[in-house]
């Protein structure tokens, strides 16, 4: 994969990780305040955003790798479900 694409994927990975951390902080704030209804909504939102980020990055890696090899690249589970980390 080109250096530009690889760097872009790394940038998006970091941005998604920062977003997930912000959602986590907000969820914890609501838990501490005892706002159960809003807390439950944020728990669901946090999980949805995390999962969506993983899916988005998995497809980005897939297309970047398959374009590099003319669409013949086979991915393994480690490539597909690599979770963003700080």
ChimeraX attribute file (.defattr): number of C-alpha atoms within 10 A of each C-alpha:
attribute: neighborCount
match mode: 1-to-1
recipient: residues
	/A:1	14
	/A:2	11
	/A:3	8
	/A:4	9
	/A:5	13
	/A:6	15
	/A:7	12
	/A:8	13
	/A:9	17
	/A:10	14
	/A:11	12
	/A:12	17
	/A:13	20
	/A:14	15
	/A:15	15
	/A:16	22
	/A:17	18
	/A:18	15
	/A:19	16
	/A:20	22
	/A:21	15
	/A:22	13
	/A:23	19
	/A:24	16
	/A:25	12
	/A:26	16
	/A:27	22
	/A:28	15
	/A:29	13
	/A:30	17
	/A:31	17
	/A:32	11
	/A:33	10
	/A:34	11
	/A:35	12
	/A:36	12
	/A:37	10
	/A:38	12
	/A:39	19
	/A:40	14
	/A:41	11
	/A:42	19
	/A:43	17
	/A:44	12
	/A:45	16
	/A:46	20
	/A:47	14
	/A:48	13
	/A:49	15
	/A:50	20
	/A:51	14
	/A:52	13
	/A:53	20
	/A:54	19
	/A:55	16
	/A:56	16
	/A:57	22
	/A:58	21
	/A:59	14
	/A:60	18
	/A:61	20
	/A:62	19
	/A:63	15
	/A:64	18
	/A:65	20
	/A:66	16
	/A:67	14
	/A:68	13
	/A:69	12
	/A:70	8
	/A:71	12
	/A:72	10
	/A:73	14
	/A:74	10
	/A:75	13
	/A:76	9
	/A:77	8
	/A:78	9
	/A:79	15
	/A:80	17
	/A:81	14
	/A:82	13
	/A:83	16
	/A:84	18
	/A:85	10
	/A:86	9
